[in-house]
Amino acid sequence: MPPIHVMIKPASGLCNLRCRYCFYADEMENRRQASYGIMQERTLENVIRRTLDFAEGGCTIAFQGGEPTLAGLDFYERCLALEKKHNRKGIVISHALQTNGYVLDEKWCQFFAKNRFLVGLSVDGIKATHDCYRKDAAGQDTYFHTLEAARMLERAGVDFNILTVVHKKTASKIRKIYEQYRKLGFSWQQYIACLDPIGKEQGCQEYSLTPEAYGQFLIDLFELWELDYRKGCQPYIRQFENYIGILMGQTPESCEQRGVCSFQNIVEADGSVYPCDFYVLDEYRLGNLNEDDFETIHRRRRELGFVESSLNHTEECKNCAYFALCRGGCRRHRQQPGTPEGENCFCRSYRMFFDACLPALQRIAAECMGRLPH
């Protein structure tokens, strides 16, 4: 069994923003109970105890939402105390947290720095592309709140990366966004393709990312990144690093780029466990850590066949010249209405990207392996 990864939703789907494209708000609307509120201490202790009892060597405990800071700083201080109490085997624990940054202050940032939390900060590019879909509960803009959060994290010495949703607006403005991130010193970047609601065909919402727009976005972003790579000053962009790693014979860290679901444990605020953040739905519930141990959770995962069913690539996909690199992408992207089951709704995007950029990716991989001079 690989090192265990647990993602806790301490505030369920509660959030102080009202992002138009939020996939988790959509999931909440598609299950019997939308929100489970703030995680109770009894549940937190059971999650921590069972995680550390099951873990071997190391584990990652991450926090996401909704907005996980709504659980309050005391929640996280209690979490660390419970880890110390139950870590009988000397497990090495890594922590991560994804936030919109809206309530961060110096106290939060000092806590993250002291306890070595890796923070993912959601920023959608420049002000115009961020504020069009990321409003607060009162309908007000949030961009400058987010930039101030980034400055506080930087001043405190917190390791953080930028998480940018690629939607209709950000895709078309990536050159301006890339330059803005350079000026702001955002050297760790992750770009996440925006999904339309469950049961809706990709491309039909006001914010929708079309396959053509996403393909051009990937090309434009890679061209900018490659120019900086040649200068030795490129930011870390996980998607490109993973493609180069695949060409070098490495296993990508991203399950989307492996083309098969990984063993994830998404823990809702009531202790219920699900196999993926995109599938926190009633029919995918694997158990509850208030009553079930991880052996039971993994047995139910096998009975559900969740990982195995993610190998649902079409024959056309498997015979594609780019399959060894693309691998069909994310399972959720292969279950969108309007495209055949097993075909990625962004297939056209990846074909555009590899048609234009594969030779450059191959050259960089060869340079990294010492087969070509830089």
GUZA-228204 format. One record per residue (C-alpha): residue in one letter; x, y, z; chain; residue number from 1. Coordinates in Angstrom, 3 decimals, always signed. Layout:
BEGIN
   residu         c1         c2         c3   chaine   num
        A          X          Y          Z        A   NUM
...
This chain:
BEGIN
   residu         c1         c2         c3   chaine   num
        M     +0.000     +0.000     +0.000        A     1
        P     +1.442     +3.454     -0.954        A     2
        P     +1.677     +6.213     +1.682        A     3
        I     -1.843     +7.152     +2.753        A     4
        H     -3.292    +10.481     +1.648        A     5
        V     -6.287    +11.887     +3.531        A     6
        M     -8.085    +15.051     +2.446        A     7
        I    -10.340    +16.430     +5.164        A     8
        K    -13.204    +18.878     +4.591        A     9
        P    -13.430    +20.393     +8.087        A    10
        A    -16.112    +22.906     +7.070        A    11
        S    -17.792    +20.625     +4.522        A    12
        G    -18.808    +22.787     +1.551        A    13
        L    -19.312    +25.967     +3.578        A    14
        C    -17.586    +28.921     +1.935        A    15
        N    -17.309    +32.700     +2.222        A    16
        L    -17.059    +33.024     -1.584        A    17
        R    -19.673    +32.266     -4.221        A    18
        C    -17.577    +31.199     -7.192        A    19
        R    -19.832    +30.721    -10.197        A    20
        Y    -18.098    +27.582    -11.437        A    21
        C    -17.581    +25.821     -8.068        A    22
        F    -17.653    +22.060     -8.698        A    23
        Y    -18.148    +21.288     -5.003        A    24
        A    -21.233    +23.491     -4.709        A    25
        D    -22.569    +21.497     -7.665        A    26
        E    -21.812    +18.193     -5.899        A    27
        M    -23.604    +19.428     -2.779        A    28
        E    -26.709    +20.038     -4.886        A    29
        N    -26.537    +16.447     -6.143        A    30
        R    -26.596    +14.584     -2.804        A    31
        R    -29.200    +14.083     -0.091        A    32
        Q    -27.452    +16.306     +2.475        A    33
        A    -25.749    +19.340     +1.001        A    34
        S    -23.556    +20.453     +3.914        A    35
        Y    -22.335    +18.585     +6.993        A    36
        G    -21.296    +21.751     +8.835        A    37
        I    -18.113    +22.034    +10.897        A    38
        M    -16.367    +18.783    +11.847        A    39
        Q    -16.863    +17.843    +15.488        A    40
        E    -13.820    +17.117    +17.662        A    41
        R    -14.899    +13.484    +18.176        A    42
        T    -14.910    +12.974    +14.421        A    43
        L    -11.569    +14.736    +13.979        A    44
        E     -9.989    +12.514    +16.613        A    45
        N    -11.346     +9.360    +14.985        A    46
        V    -10.036    +10.474    +11.582        A    47
        I     -6.570    +11.232    +12.978        A    48
        R     -6.403     +8.064    +15.100        A    49
        R     -7.470     +5.714    +12.305        A    50
        T     -5.192     +7.435     +9.784        A    51
        L     -2.104     +7.110    +11.964        A    52
        D     -2.951     +3.556    +13.010        A    53
        F     -3.158     +2.540     +9.330        A    54
        A     -0.222     +4.583     +7.981        A    55
        E     +3.219     +3.087     +7.464        A    56
        G     +6.218     +5.395     +7.326        A    57
        G     +4.492     +8.558     +6.190        A    58
        C     +1.167    +10.158     +5.368        A    59
        T     -0.272    +13.394     +4.035        A    60
        I     -3.158    +15.134     +5.767        A    61
        A     -4.651    +17.869     +3.595        A    62
        F     -7.540    +20.255     +4.180        A    63
        Q     -9.921    +21.553     +1.544        A    64
        G    -13.497    +22.726     +1.242        A    65
        G    -15.584    +24.642     +0.656        A    66
        E    -13.266    +26.917     +2.587        A    67
        P    -11.350    +25.005     +5.278        A    68
        T    -10.274    +28.091     +7.268        A    69
        L    -13.923    +28.529     +8.315        A    70
        A    -13.305    +25.755    +10.871        A    71
        G    -11.117    +28.258    +12.743        A    72
        L     -7.467    +28.226    +13.720        A    73
        D     -8.279    +26.413    +16.977        A    74
        F     -9.415    +23.423    +14.899        A    75
        Y     -5.968    +23.062    +13.323        A    76
        E     -4.142    +23.535    +16.606        A    77
        R     -6.317    +20.766    +18.057        A    78
        C     -5.585    +18.620    +15.005        A    79
        L     -1.832    +18.851    +15.628        A    80
        A     -2.336    +18.004    +19.284        A    81
        L     -4.347    +14.916    +18.330        A    82
        E     -1.664    +13.864    +15.869        A    83
        K     +0.916    +14.049    +18.638        A    84
        K     -1.360    +12.036    +20.926        A    85
        H     -2.013     +9.227    +18.414        A    86
        N     +1.265     +9.072    +16.485        A    87
        R     +2.523     +5.969    +18.282        A    88
        K     +4.530     +4.681    +15.306        A    89
        G     +6.524     +7.830    +14.563        A    90
        I     +4.738     +8.481    +11.250        A    91
        V     +6.150    +11.390     +9.224        A    92
        I     +3.155    +13.654     +8.600        A    93
        S     +2.960    +16.244     +5.817        A    94
        H     +0.255    +18.913     +5.851        A    95
        A     -1.394    +20.881     +3.056        A    96
        L     -4.321    +23.272     +2.872        A    97
        Q     -6.162    +24.879     -0.014        A    98
        T     -7.731    +28.282     +0.624        A    99
        N     -9.233    +31.306     -1.066        A   100
        G     -7.213    +33.409     +1.389        A   101
        Y    -10.164    +35.593     +2.327        A   102
        V     -9.763    +35.391     +6.125        A   103
        L     -6.006    +34.880     +6.364        A   104
        D     -4.133    +37.152     +8.731        A   105
        E     -0.665    +37.199    +10.267        A   106
        K     -1.665    +34.657    +12.933        A   107
        W     -2.818    +32.144    +10.333        A   108
        C     +0.335    +32.639     +8.272        A   109
        Q     +2.627    +32.238    +11.270        A   110
        F     +0.818    +28.992    +12.117        A   111
        F     +1.332    +27.677     +8.566        A   112
        A     +5.007    +28.630     +8.593        A   113
        K     +5.718    +27.178    +12.033        A   114
        N     +4.032    +23.871    +11.197        A   115
        R     +5.262    +23.653     +7.596        A   116
        F     +1.895    +23.588     +5.886        A   117
        L     +2.017    +23.680     +2.089        A   118
        V     -0.715    +26.144     +1.125        A   119
        G     -2.555    +26.238     -2.184        A   120
        L     -3.952    +29.724     -2.815        A   121
        S     -6.730    +30.085     -5.384        A   122
        V     -6.090    +32.985     -7.773        A   123
        D     -7.708    +33.313    -11.188        A   124
        G     -5.131    +35.459    -12.925        A   125
        I     -5.563    +39.199    -13.254        A   126
        K     -8.272    +41.277    -11.596        A   127
        A    -10.662    +41.126    -14.538        A   128
        T    -10.508    +37.340    -14.879        A   129
        H    -10.559    +36.694    -11.111        A   130
        D    -13.378    +38.986    -10.094        A   131
        C    -15.763    +38.009    -12.873        A   132
        Y    -16.540    +34.657    -11.216        A   133
        R    -14.982    +34.801     -7.711        A   134
        K    -17.260    +37.092     -5.667        A   135
        D    -17.773    +36.998     -1.913        A   136
        A    -21.125    +36.244     -0.235        A   137
        A    -22.127    +39.910     -0.576        A   138
        G    -21.316    +39.944     -4.299        A   139
        Q    -18.133    +41.980     -3.836        A   140
        D    -14.810    +41.522     -5.660        A   141
        T    -12.126    +39.449     -3.950        A   142
        Y     -8.976    +39.878     -6.045        A   143
        F     -7.163    +42.325     -3.775        A   144
        H     -8.045    +40.246     -0.683        A   145
        T     -6.337    +37.323     -2.425        A   146
        L     -3.210    +39.312     -3.335        A   147
        E     -2.909    +40.516     +0.253        A   148
        A     -3.146    +36.887     +1.416        A   149
        A     -0.290    +36.014     -0.964        A   150
        R     +1.834    +38.854     +0.411        A   151
        M     +1.202    +37.728     +4.000        A   152
        L     +2.093    +34.118     +3.180        A   153
        E     +5.294    +35.291     +1.501        A   154
        R     +6.296    +37.541     +4.406        A   155
        A     +5.756    +34.701     +6.866        A   156
        G     +7.900    +32.319     +4.803        A   157
        V     +5.057    +29.907     +4.011        A   158
        D     +5.531    +27.534     +1.102        A   159
        F     +2.577    +28.172     -1.198        A   160
        N     +1.516    +27.601     -4.773        A   161
        I     -1.046    +29.288     -6.949        A   162
        L     -4.115    +27.359     -8.108        A   163
        T     -5.791    +28.853    -11.167        A   164
        V     -9.028    +27.593    -12.669        A   165
        V     -8.931    +27.671    -16.459        A   166
        H    -12.335    +28.960    -17.538        A   167
        K    -13.568    +31.019    -20.467        A   168
        K    -11.982    +34.254    -19.224        A   169
        T     -8.638    +32.975    -17.942        A   170
        A     -8.006    +30.826    -21.021        A   171
        S     -8.100    +33.794    -23.374        A   172
        K     -5.950    +36.017    -21.115        A   173
        I     -3.151    +33.599    -20.226        A   174
        R     -0.372    +35.779    -21.671        A   175
        K     -1.367    +38.694    -19.411        A   176
        I     -1.875    +36.322    -16.488        A   177
        Y     +1.536    +34.695    -16.948        A   178
        E     +3.236    +38.089    -17.008        A   179
        Q     +1.322    +39.203    -13.911        A   180
        Y     +2.352    +36.047    -12.044        A   181
        R     +5.958    +36.711    -13.042        A   182
        K     +5.775    +40.236    -11.596        A   183
        L     +4.194    +38.918     -8.396        A   184
        G     +6.833    +36.213     -7.999        A   185
        F     +4.378    +33.308     -8.243        A   186
        S     +6.863    +30.615     -9.201        A   187
        W     +4.719    +27.557     -8.331        A   188
        Q     +1.627    +27.361    -10.487        A   189
        Q     -1.109    +24.804    -11.095        A   190
        Y     -3.839    +25.185    -13.708        A   191
        I     -7.140    +23.303    -13.338        A   192
        A     -9.569    +22.889    -16.233        A   193
        C    -13.025    +24.199    -15.317        A   194
        L    -15.772    +21.584    -15.335        A   195
        D    -19.418    +22.150    -16.148        A   196
        P    -22.056    +20.869    -13.690        A   197
        I    -22.799    +17.171    -13.278        A   198
        G    -25.009    +15.914    -16.075        A   199
        K    -24.387    +18.970    -18.266        A   200
        E    -22.584    +18.917    -21.591        A   201
        Q    -19.200    +20.641    -21.458        A   202
        G    -19.254    +24.104    -23.040        A   203
        C    -22.818    +25.238    -22.337        A   204
        Q    -22.349    +27.503    -19.306        A   205
        E    -21.478    +31.203    -19.351        A   206
        Y    -18.064    +30.424    -17.829        A   207
        S    -17.492    +27.215    -19.787        A   208
        L    -14.128    +26.137    -21.104        A   209
        T    -14.469    +24.809    -24.646        A   210
        P    -12.050    +22.198    -26.020        A   211
        E    -10.719    +24.679    -28.589        A   212
        A    -10.148    +27.387    -25.978        A   213
        Y     -8.397    +24.946    -23.647        A   214
        G     -6.186    +23.625    -26.419        A   215
        Q     -5.070    +27.124    -27.380        A   216
        F     -4.548    +27.973    -23.704        A   217
        L     -2.178    +25.003    -23.278        A   218
        I     -0.221    +25.991    -26.385        A   219
        D     +0.093    +29.629    -25.341        A   220
        L     +1.080    +28.759    -21.788        A   221
        F     +3.673    +26.234    -22.901        A   222
        E     +5.258    +28.695    -25.343        A   223
        L     +5.642    +31.218    -22.525        A   224
        W     +6.975    +28.570    -20.152        A   225
        E     +9.462    +27.230    -22.714        A   226
        L    +10.893    +30.699    -23.338        A   227
        D    +11.575    +31.023    -19.618        A   228
        Y    +12.936    +27.460    -19.504        A   229
        R    +15.537    +28.463    -22.103        A   230
        K    +16.509    +31.372    -19.845        A   231
        G    +16.649    +29.124    -16.780        A   232
        C    +13.896    +31.015    -14.960        A   233
        Q    +10.718    +29.043    -15.666        A   234
        P     +8.021    +28.637    -13.009        A   235
        Y     +7.078    +25.160    -11.860        A   236
        I     +3.929    +24.151    -13.780        A   237
        R     +2.934    +20.643    -12.757        A   238
        Q     +1.267    +19.630    -16.013        A   239
        F     +4.331    +20.339    -18.137        A   240
        E     +6.733    +18.881    -15.579        A   241
        N     +4.658    +15.691    -15.543        A   242
        Y     +4.636    +15.378    -19.354        A   243
        I     +8.411    +15.747    -19.429        A   244
        G     +8.684    +13.226    -16.611        A   245
        I     +6.576    +10.716    -18.570        A   246
        L     +8.886    +11.131    -21.569        A   247
        M    +11.778    +10.388    -19.198        A   248
        G    +10.103     +7.187    -18.004        A   249
        Q     +8.817     +8.566    -14.695        A   250
        T     +5.390     +8.099    -13.119        A   251
        P     +3.453    +11.383    -12.992        A   252
        E     +2.264    +12.602     -9.589        A   253
        S     -1.093    +13.736    -10.964        A   254
        C     -3.769    +11.018    -11.234        A   255
        E     -5.218    +12.952    -14.186        A   256
        Q     -1.945    +12.424    -16.042        A   257
        R     -1.682     +8.798    -14.990        A   258
        G     -5.041     +8.141    -16.648        A   259
        V     -6.252     +5.991    -13.736        A   260
        C     -7.732     +6.967    -10.389        A   261
        S     -5.448     +6.857     -7.363        A   262
        F     -6.189     +5.712     -3.802        A   263
        Q     -7.582     +8.891     -2.309        A   264
        N     -9.551     +9.326     +0.898        A   265
        I    -11.802    +12.376     +0.899        A   266
        V    -13.266    +12.843     +4.379        A   267
        E    -16.376    +14.952     +4.766        A   268
        A    -17.090    +16.812     +7.989        A   269
        D    -19.274    +13.980     +9.349        A   270
        G    -16.430    +11.468     +8.876        A   271
        S    -17.773     +9.900     +5.677        A   272
        V    -15.093     +8.812     +3.179        A   273
        Y    -15.217     +9.052     -0.622        A   274
        P    -12.729     +7.932     -3.302        A   275
        C    -12.217    +11.288     -5.067        A   276
        D    -13.024    +14.964     -4.622        A   277
        F    -15.034    +14.841     -7.865        A   278
        Y    -17.175    +11.998     -6.480        A   279
        V    -18.257    +13.107     -3.000        A   280
        L    -21.723    +11.821     -3.821        A   281
        D    -24.027     +9.429     -1.985        A   282
        E    -23.503     +6.527     -4.369        A   283
        Y    -19.714     +6.643     -3.870        A   284
        R    -19.678     +6.739     -0.057        A   285
        L    -17.188     +4.136     +1.220        A   286
        G    -17.941     +4.317     +4.945        A   287
        N    -17.408     +6.579     +7.929        A   288
        L    -14.272     +6.820    +10.062        A   289
        N    -16.370     +7.151    +13.201        A   290
        E    -17.294     +3.487    +12.732        A   291
        D    -15.038     +2.013    +10.011        A   292
        D    -11.287     +1.467     +9.806        A   293
        F     -9.262     +1.915     +6.622        A   294
        E     -9.175     -1.824     +5.898        A   295
        T    -12.980     -1.681     +5.633        A   296
        I    -12.835     +1.501     +3.544        A   297
        H    -10.391     -0.079     +1.064        A   298
        R    -12.432     -3.279     +0.864        A   299
        R    -15.508     -1.264     -0.098        A   300
        R    -13.427     +0.667     -2.631        A   301
        R    -12.492     -2.645     -4.249        A   302
        E    -16.111     -3.833     -4.161        A   303
        L    -17.206     -0.599     -5.826        A   304
        G    -14.489     -1.090     -8.454        A   305
        F    -13.803     +2.640     -8.457        A   306
        V    -10.172     +2.479     -9.543        A   307
        E    -10.780     -0.304    -12.076        A   308
        S    -13.713     +1.503    -13.670        A   309
        S    -11.462     +4.486    -14.402        A   310
        L     -9.739     +2.366    -17.067        A   311
        N    -12.699     +2.989    -19.356        A   312
        H    -10.743     +4.418    -22.293        A   313
        T    -12.249     +3.965    -25.736        A   314
        E    -10.427     +1.875    -28.323        A   315
        E     -9.877     +5.030    -30.366        A   316
        C     -8.275     +6.632    -27.313        A   317
        K     -5.979     +3.671    -26.662        A   318
        N     -4.914     +3.606    -30.330        A   319
        C     -4.148     +7.348    -30.427        A   320
        A     -0.546     +8.312    -31.140        A   321
        Y     -0.593    +10.518    -28.032        A   322
        F     -2.111     +7.987    -25.593        A   323
        A     +1.222     +7.191    -23.911        A   324
        L     +1.423    +10.862    -22.867        A   325
        C     -2.235    +11.841    -22.539        A   326
        R     -3.493     +8.528    -21.044        A   327
        G     -7.059     +9.693    -21.460        A   328
        G     -6.888    +12.327    -18.747        A   329
        C     -9.206    +12.558    -15.733        A   330
        R    -11.992     +9.995    -15.285        A   331
        R    -14.500    +12.805    -14.604        A   332
        H    -13.583    +14.339    -17.985        A   333
        R    -14.467    +10.987    -19.568        A   334
        Q    -17.980    +11.039    -18.163        A   335
        Q    -19.311    +14.295    -19.547        A   336
        P    -22.590    +14.285    -21.516        A   337
        G    -22.082    +15.103    -25.167        A   338
        T    -19.027    +12.861    -25.582        A   339
        P    -18.973     +9.042    -25.705        A   340
        E    -18.330     +7.232    -22.412        A   341
        G    -14.561     +6.860    -22.013        A   342
        E    -13.680     +9.750    -24.333        A   343
        N    -12.228    +12.845    -22.705        A   344
        C    -14.336    +15.942    -23.292        A   345
        F    -11.026    +17.795    -23.815        A   346
        C     -9.630    +15.260    -26.300        A   347
        R     -9.514    +17.932    -28.996        A   348
        S     -7.557    +20.190    -26.605        A   349
        Y     -4.837    +17.620    -26.026        A   350
        R     -4.536    +16.811    -29.716        A   351
        M     -4.049    +20.517    -30.440        A   352
        F     -1.440    +20.790    -27.701        A   353
        F     +0.613    +17.736    -28.630        A   354
        D     +0.422    +18.542    -32.352        A   355
        A     +2.019    +21.901    -31.596        A   356
        C     +4.259    +21.197    -28.600        A   357
        L     +5.325    +17.547    -28.498        A   358
        P     +8.660    +18.109    -30.330        A   359
        A     +9.643    +20.752    -27.778        A   360
        L     +8.593    +18.509    -24.875        A   361
        Q    +10.683    +15.675    -26.327        A   362
        R    +13.710    +17.908    -26.724        A   363
        I    +13.476    +19.129    -23.116        A   364
        A    +13.151    +15.552    -21.877        A   365
        A    +16.227    +14.556    -23.899        A   366
        E    +18.157    +17.527    -22.489        A   367
        C    +17.181    +16.569    -18.939        A   368
        M    +18.468    +13.043    -19.526        A   369
        G    +21.725    +14.389    -20.931        A   370
        R    +21.096    +13.139    -24.448        A   371
        L    +21.104    +16.628    -25.936        A   372
        P    +22.967    +19.780    -24.894        A   373
        H    +20.847    +22.625    -23.479        A   374
